[in-house]
């Protein structure tokens, strides 16, 4: 288990893609902290992940209720995870929201929430995590973006703009910290089978499974030190026609 002794923080880790990533890292023996905004989701994830941790020998999962779109809460989250486990090796910026409507009809508060969660939160968390990663001699920052960041569509003004900006931010960050042995990668999934839209979708078996996104994260963490997959596009192999 090459991730034994590694410490990871996953934002938005209580359900969906984040929950799948947390489970994957715990199964490989990593110490994992997850954040979320809903206490009930965090409690459910904690129970499931604790059972997995007991089987793999990983430490109990740390859950923290936090709105990472707020700078103070994001910084406190990172510091608490590092303090609890004794450091930080991996930050996965996964928390995200999506509100879809024509620009003329999009409420201002929805625009602001989208930008805060999808763009500002990765900045806040990365900025807080870099000193911890440097103290450990390097590590990983992985940002979960979207193909919507390169393929904009009508009705997705806020979401597409936030993900396009996250892509640019990731590229800049990668260049700035690479010589600190901090690897920065960003993943652009296409349609993923989650309740991101707020409801279950029938007939969506063609979509990517969250576990498949989690596998990409594991592949990045296992990559040889001499190379870096900085941008990964992940799409359904057979999308709906």
ABEGO torsion letter per residue (X at the ends): XAABGBBBBBBGAABEAAAAAAAAAAAAGBBBBBBBABAAAAAAAAAAAAAAAAAAGBBBBBBBBBBAABAAAAAAAAAAAAAAAGEBABBBBABBBBBBBBAAABBAAAAAAAAAAAAAAAAAAAAAAAAAAAAAGEEBBBBBBBAAAABBBBGAAAAAAAAAAAAAAAAAAAAAAAAAGBBBBBBBBBBBBBAAAGBBBBGAAABBBAAAAAAAAAAAAABBAABBBABBBBBBABBBX
